[in-house]
Amino acid sequence: MRITIISLLLAASATLTGYCVLVFSLFQPTRDTVPLLVCTGVLWVLFAAAVFLLRGVSGRAVVVLVLAGSLGIGVAAMVGPPNTSTDSARYAWDGIVQNAGISPYAYVPADDRLDPLRPEWLFPATVPSGTVPETCQGQRIVATHKTASDAVLCTALNRPTVPTIYPPAAELYFAGIRFLVPPTATYWPLQLGGLVLSLGTTGLLLLGMRRRGIPQRFAAYWAWCPLVASEAITNSHVDLLGVVFTLAAALLVTRARYWRGGIALGIAIAVKLVPVIAAPAMLRRQGWKVGLAAVVTFFALYVPYVLTTGIGVLGYLPGYLSEEGYDNGKRFALVSLIAPGGAAVFVAGGLLVVIAALVLWKTDPDRPWLGQLVMIGSTLLILSPRYPWYALLLLPFVALSGRWEWLAIPLALTLRQILPSLELTWAITAALVIVLAGSAVRLDPAVRARMLAAPLRAARFLRPPR
């Protein structure tokens, strides 16, 4: 009966996922976020219910359910185009440019010299509208101007007048995906790539858990999570590629494959830089091997692009950090409460250094996932990004550690994306409270009692004598 109910919940999740992708979008002319918010909320409830019921299932049924749910929900996430982000349009364009023998860092998308490469679905023609001779119409389509001729250019790409931001491993992935399909193929190739990588991550988790005695039901925290369906598959964020290699690095290092683990970590960092925060927990034992292999791999991937483009390989990264408010401290939602303005940058940096040092010091090298969970989750809380797909990196380590309370972070970021009016500080604060409460419950009762007694002892010590 329990297996039947879980199967029905997963079927409902897959059906609702497909419905949400087809019907609701943040790009609709009249942006009503309430239906998408309700749909997302119901998906998270179904996810929580299915994961809870899975606790009573054992044996091969767990593996079958986890894989079936991952596949079914993932396929449903492919039934429509991206509905919350246009990043995958840029991925496709970078791949098309590279397959024409041009470095993606060489020209901005609006450059006139790239006109022969433009597919209609990424760069639709202008249309007349009333007295205006050239306008751009359609969901996800914005208007810009070409760099040399100043002609109107309609495009599905965001930031079409700046160079690409993505590191070389991501660019190689884009080129590889687009090499297999004609330029006219729209969003589905990257969505299919996301589905394959998502299933691969599920398989890695199941295999790694079996070998290490971790309950395989925890893999459902990744396999069935609505964030994976939405951001890894429907919207095809390349962060997923970094997740795969980061997870592979952790599993390799725990099996004493230090050089190979370092290579995997270097590739992960060369996808989107963010996976570097998973490194401290992997450096406790033979860390020099892991670190050296990661650094060499990272720079080796850059060599072909540096030879063709030079310093241009930095792309839009400096501009992006400034745009997001990381250069002046505005982005640090929680830190800004105690250190407003530019001081938040230094406080946030100091906190991250301290946490990284503690993770390196305290992590069990045979089971580094708890340290990685703390490092990645703390970074998300401190940096408080606007976009939920950054939390994809957190999910495999939620699964490996079984610490479900950390799912509050991706949920908070998801709600903030759908409802921009929701104050980011409140969303992140709520997630922090849930994480702290869940962690406190897991503590040994004696340890918890000592922690609760410490403030009382301090208060008595600081009390002035009568």
C-alpha positions as a Markdown table, in Angstrom:
| # | Residue | x | y | z |
|---|---|---|---|---|
| 1 | Met | 0.0 | 0.0 | 0.0 |
| 2 | Arg | 2.8 | 2.4 | 0.9 |
| 3 | Ile | 4.6 | 1.8 | -2.4 |
| 4 | Thr | 1.3 | 2.3 | -4.3 |
| 5 | Ile | 0.7 | 5.7 | -2.5 |
| 6 | Ile | 4.3 | 6.8 | -3.3 |
| 7 | Ser | 3.8 | 5.8 | -6.9 |
| 8 | Leu | 0.6 | 7.9 | -7.1 |
| 9 | Leu | 2.3 | 10.8 | -5.5 |
| 10 | Leu | 5.2 | 10.6 | -8.0 |
| 11 | Ala | 2.7 | 10.3 | -10.9 |
| 12 | Ala | 0.9 | 13.4 | -9.5 |
| 13 | Ser | 4.2 | 15.3 | -9.3 |
| 14 | Ala | 5.1 | 14.4 | -12.9 |
| 15 | Thr | 1.7 | 15.4 | -14.1 |
| 16 | Leu | 1.7 | 18.7 | -12.2 |
| 17 | Thr | 5.3 | 19.4 | -13.3 |
| 18 | Gly | 4.3 | 19.1 | -16.9 |
| 19 | Tyr | 1.2 | 21.2 | -16.4 |
| 20 | Cys | 3.2 | 24.0 | -14.7 |
| 21 | Val | 5.8 | 24.0 | -17.5 |
| 22 | Leu | 3.1 | 24.3 | -20.2 |
| 23 | Val | 0.8 | 26.8 | -18.6 |
| 24 | Phe | 2.7 | 29.0 | -16.2 |
| 25 | Ser | 5.7 | 31.3 | -17.1 |
| 26 | Leu | 7.4 | 34.3 | -15.8 |
| 27 | Phe | 7.6 | 35.6 | -19.4 |
| 28 | Gln | 3.9 | 36.0 | -20.0 |
| 29 | Pro | 2.8 | 39.5 | -21.0 |
| 30 | Thr | 0.5 | 39.7 | -17.9 |
| 31 | Arg | 2.8 | 38.3 | -15.3 |
| 32 | Asp | 0.6 | 36.7 | -12.7 |
| 33 | Thr | 2.9 | 34.8 | -10.3 |
| 34 | Val | 0.2 | 33.5 | -8.0 |
| 35 | Pro | -0.7 | 30.4 | -10.1 |
| 36 | Leu | 3.0 | 29.5 | -10.5 |
| 37 | Leu | 3.5 | 30.0 | -6.8 |
| 38 | Val | 0.6 | 27.7 | -6.0 |
| 39 | Cys | 1.8 | 25.1 | -8.4 |
| 40 | Thr | 5.3 | 25.2 | -7.0 |
| 41 | Gly | 4.0 | 25.0 | -3.4 |
| 42 | Val | 1.9 | 21.9 | -4.3 |
| 43 | Leu | 4.9 | 20.3 | -5.9 |
| 44 | Trp | 7.0 | 20.8 | -2.8 |
| 45 | Val | 4.2 | 19.3 | -0.6 |
| 46 | Leu | 3.9 | 16.2 | -2.9 |
| 47 | Phe | 7.7 | 15.9 | -2.7 |
| 48 | Ala | 7.7 | 16.1 | 1.1 |
| 49 | Ala | 4.9 | 13.5 | 1.4 |
| 50 | Ala | 6.6 | 11.0 | -1.0 |
| 51 | Val | 10.0 | 11.4 | 0.8 |
| 52 | Phe | 8.3 | 10.9 | 4.2 |
| 53 | Leu | 6.5 | 7.7 | 3.1 |
| 54 | Leu | 9.6 | 6.3 | 1.5 |
| 55 | Arg | 10.9 | 5.8 | 5.1 |
| 56 | Gly | 8.8 | 2.7 | 5.4 |
| 57 | Val | 10.1 | 1.1 | 2.1 |
| 58 | Ser | 13.1 | -1.1 | 2.0 |
| 59 | Gly | 15.1 | -3.2 | -0.5 |
| 60 | Arg | 15.1 | -2.9 | -4.2 |
| 61 | Ala | 11.8 | -1.1 | -4.2 |
| 62 | Val | 13.6 | 2.0 | -2.9 |
| 63 | Val | 16.0 | 2.0 | -5.9 |
| 64 | Val | 13.2 | 1.4 | -8.4 |
| 65 | Leu | 11.0 | 4.2 | -6.9 |
| 66 | Val | 13.8 | 6.7 | -6.8 |
| 67 | Leu | 14.9 | 6.0 | -10.4 |
| 68 | Ala | 11.3 | 5.9 | -11.7 |
| 69 | Gly | 10.4 | 9.1 | -10.0 |
| 70 | Ser | 13.6 | 10.8 | -11.3 |
| 71 | Leu | 12.9 | 9.7 | -14.8 |
| 72 | Gly | 9.1 | 10.4 | -14.8 |
| 73 | Ile | 9.4 | 13.9 | -13.3 |
| 74 | Gly | 12.4 | 14.7 | -15.4 |
| 75 | Val | 10.6 | 13.8 | -18.7 |
| 76 | Ala | 7.6 | 15.8 | -17.6 |
| 77 | Ala | 9.9 | 18.8 | -17.1 |
| 78 | Met | 10.8 | 18.7 | -20.8 |
| 79 | Val | 7.3 | 19.2 | -22.2 |
| 80 | Gly | 7.7 | 23.0 | -22.7 |
| 81 | Pro | 10.3 | 25.7 | -23.1 |
| 82 | Pro | 12.1 | 27.4 | -20.1 |
| 83 | Asn | 9.6 | 29.3 | -17.9 |
| 84 | Thr | 11.7 | 31.1 | -15.4 |
| 85 | Ser | 15.0 | 31.9 | -17.1 |
| 86 | Thr | 16.5 | 32.6 | -20.5 |
| 87 | Asp | 20.0 | 31.4 | -19.7 |
| 88 | Ser | 19.7 | 28.3 | -21.9 |
| 89 | Ala | 19.2 | 30.6 | -24.9 |
| 90 | Arg | 22.7 | 31.9 | -24.3 |
| 91 | Tyr | 24.0 | 28.4 | -23.8 |
| 92 | Ala | 22.7 | 27.4 | -27.2 |
| 93 | Trp | 24.1 | 30.5 | -28.9 |
| 94 | Asp | 27.6 | 30.0 | -27.4 |
| 95 | Gly | 27.5 | 26.4 | -28.7 |
| 96 | Ile | 26.4 | 27.5 | -32.2 |
| 97 | Val | 29.2 | 30.1 | -32.3 |
| 98 | Gln | 31.8 | 27.6 | -31.2 |
| 99 | Asn | 30.7 | 25.0 | -33.8 |
| 100 | Ala | 31.3 | 27.7 | -36.4 |
| 101 | Gly | 35.0 | 27.9 | -35.3 |
| 102 | Ile | 34.6 | 31.1 | -33.3 |
| 103 | Ser | 35.6 | 31.6 | -29.6 |
| 104 | Pro | 32.5 | 32.4 | -27.5 |
| 105 | Tyr | 34.5 | 35.1 | -25.8 |
| 106 | Ala | 35.5 | 36.9 | -29.0 |
| 107 | Tyr | 32.3 | 38.8 | -29.8 |
| 108 | Val | 29.1 | 39.9 | -28.1 |
| 109 | Pro | 25.9 | 38.3 | -29.5 |
| 110 | Ala | 24.8 | 41.7 | -31.0 |
| 111 | Asp | 28.0 | 41.9 | -33.1 |
| 112 | Asp | 27.2 | 42.4 | -36.8 |
| 113 | Arg | 29.9 | 39.9 | -37.8 |
| 114 | Leu | 27.8 | 37.0 | -36.3 |
| 115 | Asp | 24.8 | 37.7 | -38.5 |
| 116 | Pro | 25.3 | 34.6 | -40.7 |
| 117 | Leu | 25.0 | 32.3 | -37.7 |
| 118 | Arg | 21.7 | 33.6 | -36.3 |
| 119 | Pro | 18.8 | 31.0 | -36.1 |
| 120 | Glu | 15.3 | 32.4 | -36.3 |
| 121 | Trp | 14.3 | 31.0 | -32.9 |
| 122 | Leu | 17.0 | 32.9 | -31.1 |
| 123 | Phe | 16.9 | 36.0 | -33.3 |
| 124 | Pro | 13.4 | 36.5 | -34.8 |
| 125 | Ala | 12.9 | 39.1 | -37.4 |
| 126 | Thr | 11.4 | 42.5 | -36.5 |
| 127 | Val | 7.8 | 43.2 | -37.3 |
| 128 | Pro | 5.9 | 46.4 | -37.9 |
| 129 | Ser | 3.5 | 47.6 | -35.2 |
| 130 | Gly | 1.3 | 50.6 | -35.9 |
| 131 | Thr | 3.5 | 53.5 | -36.7 |
| 132 | Val | 6.6 | 51.7 | -35.4 |
| 133 | Pro | 8.4 | 50.0 | -38.4 |
| 134 | Glu | 10.5 | 47.6 | -36.3 |
| 135 | Thr | 9.4 | 46.0 | -33.1 |
| 136 | Cys | 10.1 | 42.7 | -31.4 |
| 137 | Gln | 7.3 | 40.4 | -30.3 |
| 138 | Gly | 7.0 | 37.1 | -28.5 |
| 139 | Gln | 7.7 | 35.7 | -25.1 |
| 140 | Arg | 11.4 | 35.8 | -24.0 |
| 141 | Ile | 12.1 | 38.2 | -26.9 |
| 142 | Val | 13.8 | 41.5 | -26.1 |
| 143 | Ala | 15.0 | 44.3 | -28.4 |
| 144 | Thr | 18.6 | 45.6 | -28.7 |
| 145 | His | 20.8 | 47.1 | -31.3 |
| 146 | Lys | 23.7 | 45.7 | -33.2 |
| 147 | Thr | 27.1 | 47.0 | -32.3 |
| 148 | Ala | 28.2 | 48.4 | -35.6 |
| 149 | Ser | 25.1 | 49.1 | -37.8 |
| 150 | Asp | 22.9 | 50.0 | -34.8 |
| 151 | Ala | 20.1 | 48.1 | -36.5 |
| 152 | Val | 17.3 | 46.7 | -34.3 |
| 153 | Leu | 18.0 | 43.1 | -33.2 |
| 154 | Cys | 15.4 | 40.9 | -31.6 |
| 155 | Thr | 16.7 | 38.2 | -29.5 |
| 156 | Ala | 15.9 | 35.5 | -26.9 |
| 157 | Leu | 19.2 | 36.0 | -25.2 |
| 158 | Asn | 19.6 | 38.1 | -22.0 |
| 159 | Arg | 22.5 | 40.6 | -21.9 |
| 160 | Pro | 23.1 | 40.4 | -25.7 |
| 161 | Thr | 25.5 | 43.3 | -25.7 |
| 162 | Val | 28.0 | 41.8 | -23.2 |
| 163 | Pro | 30.4 | 38.9 | -23.6 |
| 164 | Thr | 29.6 | 35.5 | -22.2 |
| 165 | Ile | 30.2 | 34.8 | -18.6 |
| 166 | Tyr | 30.7 | 31.0 | -18.6 |
| 167 | Pro | 34.0 | 29.3 | -17.9 |
| 168 | Pro | 35.5 | 26.8 | -20.4 |
| 169 | Ala | 34.1 | 23.5 | -19.2 |
| 170 | Ala | 30.6 | 25.0 | -19.5 |
| 171 | Glu | 31.4 | 26.2 | -23.0 |
| 172 | Leu | 32.7 | 22.8 | -24.1 |
| 173 | Tyr | 29.4 | 21.3 | -22.9 |
| 174 | Phe | 27.4 | 23.9 | -24.9 |
| 175 | Ala | 29.4 | 23.1 | -28.0 |
| 176 | Gly | 29.1 | 19.4 | -27.5 |
| 177 | Ile | 25.3 | 19.5 | -27.1 |
| 178 | Arg | 24.8 | 21.8 | -30.1 |
| 179 | Phe | 27.2 | 19.8 | -32.3 |
| 180 | Leu | 24.7 | 16.9 | -32.2 |
| 181 | Val | 21.7 | 18.9 | -33.5 |
| 182 | Pro | 21.1 | 21.5 | -36.2 |
| 183 | Pro | 21.0 | 25.2 | -35.3 |
| 184 | Thr | 17.2 | 25.1 | -35.7 |
| 185 | Ala | 16.8 | 22.8 | -32.8 |
| 186 | Thr | 15.4 | 24.9 | -30.0 |
| 187 | Tyr | 15.5 | 24.3 | -26.2 |
| 188 | Trp | 15.0 | 20.6 | -26.0 |
| 189 | Pro | 18.7 | 19.5 | -26.6 |
| 190 | Leu | 19.8 | 21.2 | -23.5 |
| 191 | Gln | 16.8 | 20.0 | -21.6 |
| 192 | Leu | 17.6 | 16.4 | -22.7 |
| 193 | Gly | 21.2 | 17.0 | -21.5 |
| 194 | Gly | 19.8 | 18.1 | -18.2 |
| 195 | Leu | 17.7 | 15.0 | -17.9 |
| 196 | Val | 20.6 | 12.7 | -18.6 |
| 197 | Leu | 22.8 | 14.5 | -16.1 |
| 198 | Ser | 20.1 | 14.5 | -13.5 |
| 199 | Leu | 19.6 | 10.8 | -13.9 |
| 200 | Gly | 23.3 | 10.3 | -13.8 |
| 201 | Thr | 23.5 | 12.2 | -10.5 |
| 202 | Thr | 20.7 | 10.0 | -9.1 |
| 203 | Gly | 22.6 | 6.9 | -10.2 |
| 204 | Leu | 25.9 | 8.2 | -8.6 |
| 205 | Leu | 24.1 | 8.9 | -5.3 |
| 206 | Leu | 22.4 | 5.4 | -5.2 |
| 207 | Leu | 25.7 | 3.7 | -6.0 |
| 208 | Gly | 27.7 | 5.8 | -3.6 |
| 209 | Met | 25.2 | 5.3 | -0.8 |
| 210 | Arg | 25.1 | 1.5 | -1.3 |
| 211 | Arg | 28.9 | 1.3 | -1.0 |
| 212 | Arg | 29.0 | 3.5 | 2.1 |
| 213 | Gly | 26.1 | 2.1 | 4.0 |
| 214 | Ile | 24.0 | 5.2 | 3.6 |
| 215 | Pro | 20.2 | 4.7 | 3.3 |
| 216 | Gln | 19.5 | 4.8 | -0.4 |
| 217 | Arg | 16.1 | 6.4 | 0.2 |
| 218 | Phe | 18.0 | 9.7 | 0.9 |
| 219 | Ala | 18.7 | 9.8 | -2.9 |
| 220 | Ala | 15.1 | 11.0 | -3.3 |
| 221 | Tyr | 16.1 | 14.4 | -1.8 |
| 222 | Trp | 17.8 | 14.9 | -5.2 |
| 223 | Ala | 15.8 | 12.7 | -7.5 |
| 224 | Trp | 12.3 | 14.0 | -6.7 |
| 225 | Cys | 13.1 | 17.6 | -5.7 |
| 226 | Pro | 11.1 | 20.2 | -7.7 |
| 227 | Leu | 14.2 | 22.4 | -7.9 |
| 228 | Val | 15.9 | 19.8 | -10.0 |
| 229 | Ala | 13.0 | 19.4 | -12.4 |
| 230 | Ser | 12.6 | 23.2 | -12.8 |
| 231 | Glu | 16.1 | 24.5 | -12.8 |
| 232 | Ala | 18.2 | 21.5 | -14.0 |
| 233 | Ile | 15.9 | 20.3 | -16.8 |
| 234 | Thr | 13.1 | 22.8 | -17.8 |
| 235 | Asn | 15.5 | 25.8 | -17.6 |
| 236 | Ser | 18.6 | 23.6 | -18.2 |
| 237 | His | 21.0 | 25.5 | -16.0 |
| 238 | Val | 24.6 | 24.5 | -16.5 |
| 239 | Asp | 25.1 | 24.4 | -12.7 |
| 240 | Leu | 24.0 | 20.8 | -13.0 |
| 241 | Leu | 27.2 | 19.8 | -14.9 |
| 242 | Gly | 29.2 | 21.3 | -12.0 |
| 243 | Val | 27.0 | 19.3 | -9.5 |
| 244 | Val | 27.8 | 16.0 | -11.3 |
| 245 | Phe | 31.6 | 16.6 | -11.2 |
| 246 | Thr | 31.6 | 17.9 | -7.7 |
| 247 | Leu | 29.7 | 14.8 | -6.5 |
| 248 | Ala | 32.0 | 12.6 | -8.5 |
| 249 | Ala | 35.0 | 14.3 | -6.9 |
| 250 | Ala | 33.6 | 13.7 | -3.3 |
| 251 | Leu | 33.0 | 10.0 | -4.0 |
| 252 | Leu | 36.4 | 9.5 | -5.6 |
| 253 | Val | 38.3 | 11.2 | -2.8 |
| 254 | Thr | 36.5 | 9.1 | -0.2 |
| 255 | Arg | 37.8 | 6.0 | -2.1 |
| 256 | Ala | 41.4 | 7.4 | -2.0 |
| 257 | Arg | 41.3 | 8.3 | -5.7 |
| 258 | Tyr | 42.9 | 11.7 | -4.9 |
| 259 | Trp | 44.3 | 12.6 | -8.3 |
| 260 | Arg | 41.1 | 11.6 | -10.1 |
| 261 | Gly | 39.0 | 13.4 | -7.5 |
| 262 | Gly | 41.0 | 16.5 | -8.0 |
| 263 | Ile | 40.6 | 16.3 | -11.8 |
| 264 | Ala | 36.8 | 16.0 | -11.3 |
| 265 | Leu | 36.9 | 19.0 | -8.9 |
| 266 | Gly | 38.9 | 21.1 | -11.4 |
| 267 | Ile | 36.3 | 20.4 | -14.1 |
| 268 | Ala | 33.5 | 21.3 | -11.7 |
| 269 | Ile | 35.1 | 24.6 | -10.9 |
| 270 | Ala | 35.7 | 25.2 | -14.6 |
| 271 | Val | 31.9 | 24.9 | -15.2 |
| 272 | Lys | 30.9 | 27.8 | -13.0 |
| 273 | Leu | 33.5 | 28.6 | -10.3 |
| 274 | Val | 30.9 | 28.1 | -7.5 |
| 275 | Pro | 31.9 | 24.4 | -6.8 |
| 276 | Val | 35.2 | 25.7 | -5.3 |
| 277 | Ile | 33.2 | 26.0 | -2.1 |
| 278 | Ala | 32.9 | 22.2 | -1.9 |
| 279 | Ala | 36.7 | 21.9 | -1.9 |
| 280 | Pro | 37.7 | 22.5 | 1.8 |
| 281 | Ala | 36.0 | 19.3 | 3.0 |
| 282 | Met | 38.0 | 17.2 | 0.4 |
| 283 | Leu | 41.4 | 18.6 | 1.5 |
| 284 | Arg | 41.7 | 17.0 | 4.9 |
| 285 | Arg | 43.6 | 13.9 | 3.7 |
| 286 | Gln | 46.1 | 14.1 | 0.8 |
| 287 | Gly | 44.7 | 17.5 | 0.1 |
| 288 | Trp | 47.8 | 18.6 | -1.9 |
| 289 | Lys | 47.0 | 15.9 | -4.5 |
| 290 | Val | 43.4 | 17.0 | -4.8 |
| 291 | Gly | 44.3 | 20.7 | -4.9 |
| 292 | Leu | 47.1 | 20.3 | -7.4 |
| 293 | Ala | 45.1 | 18.2 | -9.7 |
| 294 | Ala | 42.1 | 20.6 | -9.5 |
| 295 | Val | 44.3 | 23.7 | -10.2 |
| 296 | Val | 46.1 | 22.1 | -13.2 |
| 297 | Thr | 42.8 | 20.8 | -14.7 |
| 298 | Phe | 41.1 | 24.2 | -14.2 |
| 299 | Phe | 43.9 | 26.1 | -16.0 |
| 300 | Ala | 44.4 | 23.4 | -18.7 |
| 301 | Leu | 40.8 | 23.9 | -19.7 |
| 302 | Tyr | 41.3 | 27.6 | -20.2 |
| 303 | Val | 44.4 | 27.2 | -22.4 |
| 304 | Pro | 42.6 | 26.8 | -25.8 |
| 305 | Tyr | 40.4 | 29.8 | -25.2 |
| 306 | Val | 43.2 | 32.0 | -23.8 |
| 307 | Leu | 45.3 | 31.3 | -27.0 |
| 308 | Thr | 42.4 | 32.5 | -29.2 |
| 309 | Thr | 40.9 | 35.3 | -27.1 |
| 310 | Gly | 43.4 | 36.3 | -24.5 |
| 311 | Ile | 42.2 | 38.2 | -21.4 |
| 312 | Gly | 38.7 | 38.2 | -23.0 |
| 313 | Val | 38.1 | 34.8 | -21.4 |
| 314 | Leu | 37.1 | 36.7 | -18.2 |
| 315 | Gly | 33.9 | 37.5 | -20.1 |
| 316 | Tyr | 31.2 | 39.4 | -18.3 |
| 317 | Leu | 32.2 | 38.0 | -14.8 |
| 318 | Pro | 33.4 | 41.3 | -13.3 |
| 319 | Gly | 30.3 | 43.1 | -14.7 |
| 320 | Tyr | 28.0 | 40.4 | -13.4 |
| 321 | Leu | 29.4 | 40.6 | -9.8 |
| 322 | Ser | 28.9 | 44.4 | -9.9 |
| 323 | Glu | 25.4 | 44.0 | -11.4 |
| 324 | Glu | 24.4 | 41.6 | -8.6 |
| 325 | Gly | 25.7 | 44.0 | -5.9 |
| 326 | Tyr | 28.6 | 41.9 | -4.6 |
| 327 | Asp | 31.1 | 44.7 | -5.1 |
| 328 | Asn | 29.3 | 47.2 | -2.7 |
| 329 | Gly | 27.7 | 44.8 | -0.2 |
| 330 | Lys | 24.1 | 45.2 | -1.3 |
| 331 | Arg | 23.6 | 41.6 | -2.1 |
| 332 | Phe | 24.4 | 40.2 | 1.3 |
| 333 | Ala | 20.9 | 40.1 | 2.8 |
| 334 | Leu | 21.8 | 38.8 | 6.3 |
| 335 | Val | 25.2 | 40.3 | 6.6 |
| 336 | Ser | 24.0 | 43.7 | 5.7 |
| 337 | Leu | 21.9 | 43.8 | 8.8 |
| 338 | Ile | 25.0 | 44.0 | 11.0 |
| 339 | Ala | 27.5 | 45.5 | 8.5 |
| 340 | Pro | 25.8 | 47.7 | 6.0 |
| 341 | Gly | 27.4 | 49.0 | 2.8 |
| 342 | Gly | 30.9 | 48.1 | 1.8 |
| 343 | Ala | 31.7 | 46.6 | 5.2 |
| 344 | Ala | 29.4 | 43.7 | 4.3 |
| 345 | Val | 31.9 | 42.5 | 1.7 |
| 346 | Phe | 34.7 | 42.1 | 4.3 |
| 347 | Val | 32.4 | 40.6 | 6.9 |
| 348 | Ala | 31.0 | 38.1 | 4.4 |
| 349 | Gly | 34.5 | 37.2 | 3.2 |
| 350 | Gly | 35.7 | 36.8 | 6.8 |
| 351 | Leu | 32.8 | 34.5 | 7.7 |
| 352 | Leu | 33.4 | 32.3 | 4.7 |
| 353 | Val | 37.1 | 32.0 | 5.5 |
| 354 | Val | 36.3 | 31.0 | 9.1 |
| 355 | Ile | 33.7 | 28.5 | 8.0 |
| 356 | Ala | 36.1 | 27.0 | 5.4 |
| 357 | Ala | 38.8 | 26.7 | 8.1 |
| 358 | Leu | 36.4 | 24.9 | 10.5 |
| 359 | Val | 35.2 | 22.6 | 7.8 |
| 360 | Leu | 38.8 | 21.7 | 6.8 |
| 361 | Trp | 39.6 | 21.1 | 10.5 |
| 362 | Lys | 36.5 | 19.2 | 11.6 |
| 363 | Thr | 35.5 | 17.2 | 8.5 |
| 364 | Asp | 35.6 | 13.4 | 8.6 |
| 365 | Pro | 37.7 | 12.7 | 5.5 |
| 366 | Asp | 35.9 | 9.4 | 5.0 |
| 367 | Arg | 32.5 | 11.1 | 5.0 |
| 368 | Pro | 33.1 | 14.7 | 3.9 |
| 369 | Trp | 29.5 | 15.4 | 2.8 |
| 370 | Leu | 28.4 | 17.0 | 6.1 |
| 371 | Gly | 31.3 | 19.5 | 5.8 |
| 372 | Gln | 30.4 | 20.2 | 2.2 |
| 373 | Leu | 26.7 | 20.7 | 3.2 |
| 374 | Val | 27.7 | 23.2 | 5.9 |
| 375 | Met | 30.1 | 25.0 | 3.6 |
| 376 | Ile | 27.8 | 25.2 | 0.6 |
| 377 | Gly | 24.7 | 26.0 | 2.7 |
| 378 | Ser | 26.5 | 28.7 | 4.7 |
| 379 | Thr | 27.8 | 30.3 | 1.5 |
| 380 | Leu | 24.2 | 30.5 | 0.1 |
| 381 | Leu | 23.0 | 32.0 | 3.3 |
| 382 | Ile | 25.8 | 34.5 | 3.5 |
| 383 | Leu | 25.9 | 35.5 | -0.2 |
| 384 | Ser | 22.1 | 35.2 | -0.6 |
| 385 | Pro | 21.9 | 35.0 | -4.4 |
| 386 | Arg | 18.7 | 36.0 | -6.2 |
| 387 | Tyr | 18.6 | 32.8 | -8.2 |
| 388 | Pro | 17.5 | 29.3 | -6.9 |
| 389 | Trp | 19.6 | 27.3 | -9.3 |
| 390 | Tyr | 22.7 | 28.0 | -7.3 |
| 391 | Ala | 21.2 | 25.8 | -4.7 |
| 392 | Leu | 21.4 | 22.7 | -7.0 |
| 393 | Leu | 25.0 | 22.2 | -5.7 |
| 394 | Leu | 23.6 | 21.8 | -2.2 |
| 395 | Leu | 21.1 | 19.0 | -2.9 |
| 396 | Pro | 23.5 | 16.0 | -3.4 |
| 397 | Phe | 25.0 | 16.7 | 0.0 |
| 398 | Val | 21.6 | 17.0 | 1.6 |
| 399 | Ala | 21.0 | 13.5 | 0.2 |
| 400 | Leu | 24.4 | 12.1 | 1.4 |
| 401 | Ser | 24.0 | 13.5 | 4.9 |
| 402 | Gly | 20.3 | 13.0 | 5.2 |
| 403 | Arg | 19.9 | 16.5 | 6.6 |
| 404 | Trp | 16.6 | 17.4 | 5.1 |
| 405 | Glu | 16.3 | 20.7 | 7.0 |
| 406 | Trp | 18.8 | 22.3 | 4.6 |
| 407 | Leu | 16.2 | 22.1 | 1.8 |
| 408 | Ala | 14.7 | 25.2 | 3.4 |
| 409 | Ile | 17.4 | 27.2 | 1.5 |
| 410 | Pro | 16.5 | 26.2 | -2.1 |
| 411 | Leu | 12.8 | 26.6 | -1.2 |
| 412 | Ala | 13.4 | 30.1 | 0.1 |
| 413 | Leu | 15.3 | 31.1 | -3.0 |
| 414 | Thr | 12.6 | 29.6 | -5.2 |
| 415 | Leu | 9.9 | 31.5 | -3.5 |
| 416 | Arg | 11.9 | 34.7 | -3.8 |
| 417 | Gln | 12.4 | 34.2 | -7.5 |
| 418 | Ile | 8.6 | 33.7 | -8.1 |
| 419 | Leu | 7.7 | 36.6 | -5.8 |
| 420 | Pro | 10.2 | 39.4 | -6.2 |
| 421 | Ser | 8.1 | 41.4 | -3.7 |
| 422 | Leu | 9.1 | 38.9 | -1.0 |
| 423 | Glu | 11.9 | 40.5 | 1.0 |
| 424 | Leu | 15.0 | 38.4 | 0.4 |
| 425 | Thr | 16.2 | 39.0 | 4.0 |
| 426 | Trp | 13.0 | 37.5 | 5.4 |
| 427 | Ala | 13.2 | 34.4 | 3.1 |
| 428 | Ile | 16.8 | 33.7 | 4.0 |
| 429 | Thr | 16.2 | 34.4 | 7.7 |
| 430 | Ala | 13.4 | 31.8 | 7.7 |
| 431 | Ala | 15.6 | 29.3 | 6.0 |
| 432 | Leu | 18.4 | 29.9 | 8.6 |
| 433 | Val | 16.0 | 29.4 | 11.5 |
| 434 | Ile | 14.8 | 26.1 | 10.0 |
| 435 | Val | 18.4 | 24.9 | 9.5 |
| 436 | Leu | 19.4 | 25.8 | 13.0 |
| 437 | Ala | 16.3 | 24.3 | 14.5 |
| 438 | Gly | 16.7 | 21.0 | 12.6 |
| 439 | Ser | 20.4 | 20.9 | 13.5 |
| 440 | Ala | 19.7 | 21.5 | 17.1 |
| 441 | Val | 17.2 | 18.6 | 17.2 |
| 442 | Arg | 19.8 | 16.3 | 15.8 |
| 443 | Leu | 22.3 | 17.1 | 18.6 |
| 444 | Asp | 23.1 | 14.6 | 21.3 |
| 445 | Pro | 20.8 | 15.6 | 24.3 |
| 446 | Ala | 23.9 | 16.2 | 26.5 |
| 447 | Val | 25.5 | 18.5 | 24.0 |
| 448 | Arg | 22.3 | 20.4 | 23.4 |
| 449 | Ala | 21.9 | 20.9 | 27.2 |
| 450 | Arg | 25.5 | 22.3 | 27.4 |
| 451 | Met | 24.8 | 24.6 | 24.5 |
| 452 | Leu | 21.6 | 25.9 | 26.1 |
| 453 | Ala | 23.3 | 26.4 | 29.4 |
| 454 | Ala | 26.3 | 28.3 | 28.0 |
| 455 | Pro | 24.4 | 31.6 | 27.6 |
| 456 | Leu | 23.0 | 31.4 | 31.1 |
| 457 | Arg | 26.5 | 30.9 | 32.5 |
| 458 | Ala | 27.8 | 33.8 | 30.5 |
| 459 | Ala | 24.9 | 36.0 | 31.7 |
| 460 | Arg | 25.7 | 35.1 | 35.4 |
| 461 | Phe | 29.4 | 35.8 | 34.8 |
| 462 | Leu | 28.7 | 39.2 | 33.3 |
| 463 | Arg | 26.2 | 40.2 | 35.9 |
| 464 | Pro | 27.6 | 43.1 | 38.0 |
| 465 | Pro | 28.1 | 42.3 | 41.7 |
| 466 | Arg | 25.6 | 43.7 | 44.2 |
